[in-house]
Amino acid sequence: MHVHIFPDRIARKAVDAIGTFYENFNMEGDGRLETAIAAMDAAGITRCAAHSVATSAHQVDSINDFVMDAWRRYPDRIVPFAAMHPDLPDARATAEGILERGFRGVKIHPEIQGFKLDDSAVMDMLAPFEGKIPVLTHCGDYRYDNSSPERVKRVLRAFPKMTLICAHLGGWTVWREAWHRLAGEDIYVDTSSALFALKPGEAAEIIRAYGVDRALYGTDYPMWLPGDEVARFNRLPLAEDEREKILWTNHLKLFPMEG
């Protein structure tokens, strides 16, 4: 559900920038598409949602072209997610283009992109996607308040038909706070960049609090490699039917196989 990819020529720079943002985190992957596909193969993963974050408005078009090219190269492996940025001169026109081109979702990162999730410009940017395609948003950061549970709730109240996927079990580094404030809300969560920090029993408890039917497996490559994240996931004390939902069938509700 959560794979970042970059053109080969800028992958190293992009990965280093992400590592720096997360306080000199040691990134495990190189950010290249081919590396991601090979790592998926090694881990037995057949399909991923792929995306990149636009740190400025002028990056949106080139990122979206790159992700669509990746989807054309690997149509059975990639679920293409578009980038968006609230500083676009005509965000609504860009959103309409995203829908017309066949993107299956949109990815935003309020912390890296530097906006509050419930800002009016961000709300305007997200409006065209309500009832159309899911929005995957980074959630949580002990250093910032850009994607707090309260801001998530305001988005949900404004867009009751929005399919919102809250990454990192609803709140990176603030998992329990997010769980207590967001459990029962009409959201999906992914497991990316959470299992490394949570004990297996705690992670399973949080997933069940949100609802096993609303949990999606994710790695956050290149922060983590798929094989390592699969191993972490397999240590969770879940029933086999729960694992099957999180690893496969839940995502098919959002992104049915085409053809």
Secondary structure, DSSP 4 states (H G I P E B T S, - for coil): --EE-B-HHHHHHHHHHHHHHTTS----S--BHHHHHHHHHHHT---EEEE---SSGGGHHHHHHHHHHHHHHSTTTEEEEEE--TT-TTHHHHHHHHHHHT--EEEE-HHHHT--TT-HHHHHHHGGGTTTS-EEE----TT--TT-HHHHHHHHHH-TT--EEETGGGSTT-HHHHHHHHTTSS-EEE-TTTTTTS-HHHHHHHHHHH-GGGEE----BTSS-HHHHHHHHHTS---HHHHHIIIIIHHHHHSPPP-
